[in-house]
Amino acid sequence: MQLIQQESRRLIVAISGASGAIYGVRALQMLKRCDVEVHLVVSKAAELTLKHEVGTSSVALRELAHAWYQASDIGAAIASGSFMTVGMLVLPCSVRTMSEIHTGMTGTLLSRAADVVLKERRRLVLGIRETPLHTGHLRTMTNLSEMGAVIAPIVPAFYTAPQSLDDIVNHTVGRLLDLFGIDVGLATRWTGQR
């Protein structure tokens, strides 16, 4: 995917309340080093997860984004299709957030922005963080995929021979950013048999 317009260098990053908040934080850290304008929204549930799992808050994450929005701010720029972006990454994405996006019942800015990305036919990547999945979850994922979303469950790659948890997180986030044509240089590329 080639990024050519300045507006297409904008990416919405959302962190929902699913376990795995480090993935969203790492994406923000990686994007800070790139020429990408990041617009951040964090759900209420993610506030708790960030504190518990990473020992931080969304306030501390504001410095990693160009713009930060409260989840209740449904009048924010990212709630409109006229605000041009390359798309949106929800990382991690809870089943609740996924379900809200699927139904179009957008009660927060996070789900509204995702709905806008879908209706504008932009790239929406959902880093689903849940297991096991029941049939309803799987059907919702199928429907979202048919609507244009990219369903990207958080699954470690072991072909990279990771030596640490950071290696796994970096590779996973790097591959998710690949889906927007953003190469942060941390994803190990498969070149064939070793």
N, C-alpha and C positions, 0 to 999 in steps of 0.2 A: 504494500500500500504506500503510495507516494504522497507525502504531505507537501502541498505547494502554497496554499494561502495562509496568511498569518492567523486567521480565525481557526484554521484547521490544526493549528498548534495548541489549541485549547483542549484540555481533557478534564472531564468531571471525574473525581475520585470520591467514592462513598465508602464509608466503613459502617457495617451493620453490627448487630450485637452477637453474631455467631462467634464461637471460639475461633481463635486464629487471628486475633487483632494484629499480631506482629506482621502478617502479610500486608495489611493495609499501610501500616507504618513504614515498612520497608519499601513499598511502592512509592510512597511520598518521598522518602530519602533518596531513592534512585532518580526520581523525576526532578528533584531539586537540582541535580547535576546536569540536566538536559535543558534544551531550549524548548520547554513545554510549559504553557501557562496552565497551572493546576487550579481547579475550582473544587473545594472540599466541602462535603457535608457528612456529618456524623450523626447516627441515630442516637436516641436516648439510651437504648440498651447497650450500644457500643461504648458509651461513657463508662458504664460499669465494667464491661469486658476490658477496656483499655487500662483501667485502674488495676483490676485484678491480675491480668495476664502480663502487662507490659510495665505497669507502675507509672503510667502517665495519664494525661487527660487530653481532651480535644483542644483545650486552650494551648497546651504545649505544642500541638501539631500545627497551629496556625502559621508559624514561621516557615513551615515546609510548603505552604500553598500561597498562591498569588491572591486568592480570595477564599474566604471561609463563610459558610452560611449555617444558621441554626436550622435544625430539622423542621421547626415550626414555621419558618419563613417561606410560605408558599408563594409569595410575590417576588421572590429572588430572580435574578437574571436567568439562572439555569432552569427556571420553571417555564421558559418560553422557547418555542421552536425558532424564533427569530434570533436567539442568541446562538451563534454558530460555534460548534465544537466538532472535534473528530469523533466524539462519542463519550461513553461512560464506562468506568470500571467499578464494580461493586465488589469490594474485597476486604474481609470475607463477606459472603452473602448468606444470610440466614434463610431458613425455609420460610419464615414469616415474611421477610422482605420479598423473597422470590414469589410467594403467593400473592402478595399485594400488587406487585408489578403485573403478574399474570392476569389478575382480575380487572385491572384498571381502576381499582378502588384506592386512589392515591390520597392517603390521609396525612402524608408527610412530604416534605420537600424531596427527600431521597426517592420515594416511589414516584412522585410527580415528575422529577427530572428523568428518571428511567423511562417512564411512559412517553415523555416528550422525545427522548432519543429514539424509541421504537417508532413512534408515529412519523418522525422525520426521516426514517430509514437510515439512521446512523448506527454505528457499531455499539452494541451493549454487551459487555462481557460480565457474566455472573460467576464469581469464584465461589461456588457452592461449598459450604463446609458443614456437612452433615453425613452421618452414617449410623445405622443402616437406613435405607430408603424404603418407604412403602410404595405401593402402586400409585397412590394419589400423588406423591412427590414426583415419581417418574413420569406420570401423565402430564403434570404441570410443566416439567422440564421439556417434554416433547412439544407441548403447545407453545411454550416460549421460543423454542428453537424454530418452530414453524412460523412464528411471528417475527423472526429475525434476530433473536438474541443468540449469543454464543454461550453455551453452558460449559463451564470449565471447572469441574470439581478439583478441589485442592488435593492433588495426588503427587507424592514425591517420585522423582525419577532416580532410579538407582544405577542406570548406565553411566552416570556421571561420577560414580565412586565417591559420594559425598563423605567428607571427613568430620563434618559437624552439622548441627542443626542449622547454623547460618548458611552453610553450603546448600542445604535443601531449600530453605526459604528464598535465598538469592536466585537460585535456578528457576524455581516455580514463578516468582514474581517477574523475572526476566522473560520467561516464556509467555506470560500473560500480557506483558507490555509489547511483545512481538506482534500480538494480534492487532495492535494499533499502528504498526510500522515504526515502533520506537525500540531501538536497540541500545540498551544501557551497558552492554558489554559484559554482563555477568551470567548469561545463560551459556552453558556448555553446549557446543554444537556437535552433533553426531557426524562423524566423517567416514564411517564404515567400521569394519572389524578392527579391533585393537590388537 
